[in-house]
Amino acid sequence: MKANIKAHHFRVLLQAAGAKTSLKKAKASLSKGRSPMDAVLNKAGTLITSRSGMEDRVKEFCTNLFCSTTPVPRCSLPHSSDTSLPILPSEIRSAITKTALAVQTRYRDQCFDPDAHEYIPSSPLITLESERCPKQ
């Protein structure tokens, strides 16, 4: 298609040169008639120029572009909503310790007055029971 357009431009310029007319005007006449030509190739390699045909081809292309063709093995663990993995005692112990330390740190930051030398309980259970500062 590009070759045809170049050949047409060459013919127009040759005619202008042969007729001894202005090459500038000939080039200007070529640029006036330009309009964008949108086209898409289908799988067979033929041009599609209709808007609906181009939309269908682009949709098909994007679907195939993001579609996985690599086989992925299934998970070997049986997954059921009825059976869940057991929670280990060490996980519970770790979660309680982390929570207690976080609460104790927040409790200390809110309640400790360095001038009064207030007592801060070191037991995480005491800090878990009350969120507010004790009244003295």
Secondary structure, 3 states (H helix, E strand, C coil): CHHHHHHHHHHHHHHHHHCCCCHHHHHHHHHHCCCCCCCEECCCCCEECCHHHHHHHHHHHHHHHCCCCCCCCCCCCCCCCCCCCCCCHHHHHHHHHHHHHHHHHHHHHHHCCCCCCCCCCCCHHHHHHCCCCCCC
